[in-house]
Amino acid sequence: MVGNGQAKGSLHNLQRLEILANKLCEEEGQKIKEIDEINQLKERLRELKETRRRLNEQLEFGPKQVLHRVIKKKANRKVKGQKILQALKLAKLRKQQELFKGYRLTGISVTAVNDNRIRVCFDTCYCAEYHESFYMELNIKNHGVFSVYRHTLPYFIPLQSLIDDKLNENTKDFLITISRYLIAYVARRGQTYKTQEKFGNRFSEKPLYSNAFDFVELNLYTDDTEENTVKIKLLYDDLLEHLPTRVSLVLPDDCPAKMSQRLKKLKNLLQTKPLPDVLGDM
């Protein structure tokens, strides 16, 4: 009986241990299962993070976003470019306004051809009569820098020298100097033509002169007999002047002393008074 009781007790203990072991195994299996699930969740989470990273890259660096940034940069550059252009236009406008002021009284007028070019008109006159006008067009480059586009000025005006020395250093002086050259030229020409018109019968032959009227040669009768003549040469070394800088007289061999004195006086007068006035006083 005792033996049977002990056997039953041992069997019961073994069953209990078996149940406990099975329970522990089940719990351990559940933990392993949970760990596997956690690991799977972690892997899924990692995959989701990678997918999100790729999507963010597409959002950041996709064609639309990149193109948008390029357009934005171009737009910014365009705005800056427009500001620069506006500043240049303002500089050109101020340069034009500087030239427009007060030139008409000096025989110079300025008009705008377009935003990048102006036209300068040089009026000329002699003895209170207007003569021809001369024109020059100036291009206005960046920062208000001028360059000569075209002109109708006489060839003997030292234009290139004036451009180098004055055009962008002192534009007003550049234009006034050209006007002085033109006025002096028209005055020399006017004096020669007026002398020929008024005193043509006192010349033994037609006056000779250069295109610039910086050289004039006259053969003038010394008396009413029209037997003797004096050759007068007028030389204008300075084309800004309307009076000769040098006067040369060639007297006849048998010129009387009194006439010689008169002609020498004439030489001095020709350097201080216009030619028609001097001959009119003789």
C-alpha positions as CSV (number, residue, x, y, z in Angstrom):
1,M,0.0,0.0,0.0
2,V,2.8,2.3,1.0
3,G,4.6,1.4,-2.2
4,N,1.5,2.2,-4.3
5,G,1.0,5.5,-2.5
6,Q,4.5,6.6,-3.2
7,A,4.2,5.6,-6.8
8,K,1.1,7.6,-7.2
9,G,2.7,10.6,-5.5
10,S,5.7,10.4,-7.8
11,L,3.5,10.1,-10.9
12,H,1.5,13.2,-9.8
13,N,4.7,15.2,-9.3
14,L,5.9,14.1,-12.7
15,Q,2.6,15.3,-14.2
16,R,2.9,18.6,-12.4
17,L,6.4,19.0,-13.7
18,E,5.3,18.0,-17.2
19,I,2.5,20.6,-17.1
20,L,4.9,23.2,-15.7
21,A,7.5,22.4,-18.4
22,N,4.8,22.5,-21.1
23,K,3.6,25.8,-19.7
24,L,7.2,27.2,-19.6
25,C,7.7,25.9,-23.2
26,E,4.5,27.6,-24.3
27,E,5.5,30.8,-22.6
28,E,9.0,30.6,-24.1
29,G,7.5,30.0,-27.5
30,Q,5.2,32.9,-27.0
31,K,8.2,35.1,-26.1
32,I,10.1,33.9,-29.2
33,K,7.0,34.5,-31.3
34,E,6.7,38.0,-29.8
35,I,10.4,38.7,-30.5
36,D,10.0,37.5,-34.0
37,E,7.0,39.8,-34.4
38,I,8.9,42.7,-32.9
39,N,11.8,42.0,-35.2
40,Q,9.4,41.9,-38.2
41,L,7.9,45.2,-37.0
42,K,11.4,46.7,-36.7
43,E,12.2,45.5,-40.2
44,R,8.9,46.9,-41.5
45,L,9.6,50.2,-39.7
46,R,13.1,50.3,-41.3
47,E,11.5,49.8,-44.7
48,L,9.0,52.5,-44.1
49,K,11.7,54.9,-43.0
50,E,13.7,54.1,-46.2
51,T,10.6,54.7,-48.3
52,R,10.0,58.0,-46.5
53,R,13.6,59.0,-47.2
54,R,13.3,58.3,-50.9
55,L,10.0,60.1,-51.0
56,N,11.5,63.1,-49.3
57,E,14.4,63.1,-51.8
58,Q,11.9,63.1,-54.6
59,L,10.1,66.0,-53.0
60,E,13.3,67.9,-52.5
61,F,15.2,67.1,-55.7
62,G,12.4,66.1,-58.1
63,P,12.2,67.8,-61.5
64,K,9.4,70.1,-60.5
65,Q,11.3,71.3,-57.4
66,V,14.6,71.7,-59.1
67,L,12.9,73.6,-62.0
68,H,11.1,75.8,-59.5
69,R,14.4,76.8,-57.9
70,V,16.0,77.5,-61.2
71,I,13.1,79.6,-62.3
72,K,13.3,81.4,-58.9
73,K,17.0,82.1,-59.4
74,K,16.4,83.3,-62.9
75,A,13.6,85.5,-61.7
76,N,15.9,87.0,-59.0
77,R,18.6,87.5,-61.7
78,K,15.9,89.1,-63.9
79,V,14.9,91.5,-61.1
80,K,18.5,92.4,-60.5
81,G,19.0,92.8,-64.3
82,Q,16.0,95.1,-64.4
83,K,17.3,97.2,-61.6
84,I,20.7,97.5,-63.4
85,L,18.9,98.5,-66.6
86,Q,16.8,101.0,-64.8
87,A,20.0,102.5,-63.3
88,L,21.7,102.7,-66.7
89,K,18.6,104.3,-68.2
90,L,18.6,106.9,-65.4
91,A,22.3,107.6,-66.0
92,K,21.6,108.0,-69.7
93,L,18.6,110.3,-69.0
94,R,20.7,112.5,-66.7
95,K,23.4,112.6,-69.4
96,Q,20.9,113.7,-72.0
97,Q,19.4,116.3,-69.6
98,E,22.8,117.7,-68.9
99,L,23.3,118.2,-72.7
100,F,19.8,119.6,-73.3
101,K,20.3,122.6,-70.9
102,G,21.1,126.0,-72.4
103,Y,22.8,124.9,-75.6
104,R,20.3,126.6,-77.9
105,L,21.8,130.0,-77.1
106,T,25.2,128.8,-78.2
107,G,23.8,127.5,-81.5
108,I,23.6,123.9,-80.2
109,S,20.5,121.8,-79.7
110,V,20.1,118.2,-78.6
111,T,17.3,115.8,-79.2
112,A,16.8,112.1,-78.3
113,V,16.7,109.6,-81.2
114,N,16.0,106.7,-78.8
115,D,17.1,105.5,-75.4
116,N,20.6,104.9,-76.6
117,R,21.3,107.7,-79.0
118,I,21.0,111.5,-79.2
119,R,21.3,113.9,-82.1
120,V,23.2,117.2,-81.8
121,C,22.5,120.1,-84.2
122,F,25.1,122.8,-84.7
123,D,23.5,126.0,-86.1
124,T,25.8,128.5,-87.8
125,C,25.3,132.2,-88.8
126,Y,27.2,135.1,-90.2
127,C,26.3,138.7,-90.2
128,A,23.0,138.0,-88.4
129,E,22.0,135.5,-91.1
130,Y,21.6,131.8,-90.4
131,H,23.5,129.4,-92.6
132,E,23.6,125.6,-92.8
133,S,23.3,123.3,-89.8
134,F,25.7,120.4,-89.1
135,Y,24.7,117.2,-87.3
136,M,26.3,114.6,-85.1
137,E,24.7,111.5,-83.5
138,L,26.1,110.1,-80.3
139,N,25.6,106.6,-78.9
140,I,25.2,106.4,-75.2
141,K,26.8,103.2,-73.9
142,N,26.8,101.8,-70.3
143,H,27.5,104.2,-67.5
144,G,26.7,107.2,-69.8
145,V,29.8,106.7,-72.0
146,F,29.5,108.4,-75.4
147,S,30.7,107.4,-78.8
148,V,30.3,109.1,-82.2
149,Y,27.9,107.2,-84.4
150,R,27.9,109.5,-87.5
151,H,28.1,113.2,-88.4
152,T,28.1,115.7,-91.2
153,L,31.0,117.8,-89.9
154,P,33.7,119.2,-92.4
155,Y,36.7,116.9,-92.7
156,F,39.2,119.6,-91.5
157,I,37.8,119.7,-88.0
158,P,40.1,117.6,-85.8
159,L,37.3,115.4,-84.6
160,Q,39.3,112.3,-83.5
161,S,41.5,114.5,-81.3
162,L,38.5,116.2,-79.8
163,I,36.9,112.8,-79.1
164,D,40.1,111.5,-77.4
165,D,40.5,114.6,-75.3
166,K,37.0,115.9,-74.5
167,L,34.1,113.7,-75.5
168,N,33.8,111.7,-72.2
169,E,36.0,114.0,-70.1
170,N,33.9,117.2,-70.7
171,T,31.1,116.6,-73.1
172,K,29.8,120.2,-72.9
173,D,33.3,121.5,-73.8
174,F,33.5,119.0,-76.6
175,L,30.3,120.2,-78.3
176,I,31.1,123.9,-77.7
177,T,34.5,123.5,-79.3
178,I,33.0,121.9,-82.4
179,S,30.5,124.7,-82.6
180,R,33.4,127.2,-82.4
181,Y,35.2,125.5,-85.3
182,L,32.0,125.6,-87.4
183,I,31.2,129.3,-86.6
184,A,34.8,130.3,-87.4
185,Y,34.7,128.3,-90.7
186,V,31.4,129.9,-91.7
187,A,32.8,133.4,-90.8
188,R,35.9,132.9,-92.9
189,R,33.9,131.7,-95.8
190,G,31.4,134.5,-95.4
191,Q,34.1,137.2,-95.3
192,T,35.6,135.8,-98.5
193,Y,32.3,135.6,-100.3
194,K,31.2,139.0,-99.1
195,T,34.5,140.5,-100.2
196,Q,34.2,138.9,-103.6
197,E,30.6,140.2,-103.9
198,K,31.2,143.8,-102.8
199,F,34.7,144.4,-104.1
200,G,35.0,142.1,-107.1
201,N,35.8,144.9,-109.5
202,R,38.9,145.8,-107.5
203,F,40.5,142.4,-108.0
204,S,42.6,141.6,-111.0
205,E,41.4,138.0,-110.8
206,K,39.1,135.8,-108.7
207,P,40.2,135.1,-105.1
208,L,41.8,131.8,-104.4
209,Y,40.9,129.9,-101.2
210,S,41.1,126.5,-99.7
211,N,38.1,124.3,-98.7
212,A,38.5,125.2,-95.1
213,F,39.1,128.9,-95.9
214,D,42.2,128.8,-93.9
215,F,44.1,130.2,-96.9
216,V,42.8,133.1,-99.0
217,E,44.8,134.8,-101.8
218,L,43.6,138.2,-103.3
219,N,45.1,140.2,-106.1
220,L,44.0,143.8,-105.4
221,Y,44.5,146.8,-107.6
222,T,46.5,149.5,-105.9
223,D,44.8,152.4,-107.7
224,D,42.1,153.3,-110.2
225,T,44.4,152.8,-113.1
226,E,44.3,149.0,-112.6
227,E,47.9,148.9,-113.7
228,N,49.5,147.7,-110.4
229,T,48.3,145.0,-108.0
230,V,49.2,143.9,-104.6
231,K,49.0,140.2,-103.7
232,I,47.5,139.6,-100.3
233,K,47.7,136.2,-98.6
234,L,45.7,135.4,-95.5
235,L,46.7,132.4,-93.5
236,Y,44.6,131.0,-90.6
237,D,46.8,128.8,-88.5
238,D,44.1,128.4,-85.8
239,L,40.9,127.1,-87.3
240,L,39.0,128.3,-84.2
241,E,39.6,131.9,-85.3
242,H,37.9,134.0,-88.0
243,L,40.8,136.4,-88.3
244,P,44.1,135.5,-90.0
245,T,47.1,134.7,-87.8
246,R,49.5,135.7,-90.7
247,V,49.2,138.2,-93.5
248,S,51.6,138.3,-96.4
249,L,51.8,141.2,-98.9
250,V,53.6,141.1,-102.2
251,L,54.0,144.8,-103.4
252,P,54.7,145.9,-107.0
253,D,58.3,146.7,-107.8
254,D,57.6,150.4,-108.5
255,C,55.1,150.9,-105.6
256,P,55.3,154.5,-104.4
257,A,56.4,155.0,-100.8
258,K,53.1,156.5,-99.8
259,M,51.2,153.5,-101.2
260,S,53.7,151.2,-99.5
261,Q,52.9,152.7,-96.1
262,R,49.2,152.4,-96.7
263,L,49.5,148.7,-97.7
264,K,51.6,148.0,-94.6
265,K,48.9,149.6,-92.5
266,L,46.5,147.4,-94.3
267,K,48.5,144.3,-93.3
268,N,48.0,145.2,-89.6
269,L,44.3,145.9,-90.0
270,L,43.7,142.6,-91.7
271,Q,44.7,140.8,-88.5
272,T,42.3,142.8,-86.3
273,K,39.2,143.4,-88.5
274,P,37.2,141.3,-90.9
275,L,38.4,141.5,-94.5
276,P,35.2,143.3,-95.9
277,D,35.5,146.0,-93.2
278,V,39.1,146.7,-94.0
279,L,38.6,147.0,-97.7
280,G,35.6,149.1,-97.2
281,D,37.6,151.6,-95.1
282,M,40.3,151.9,-97.8
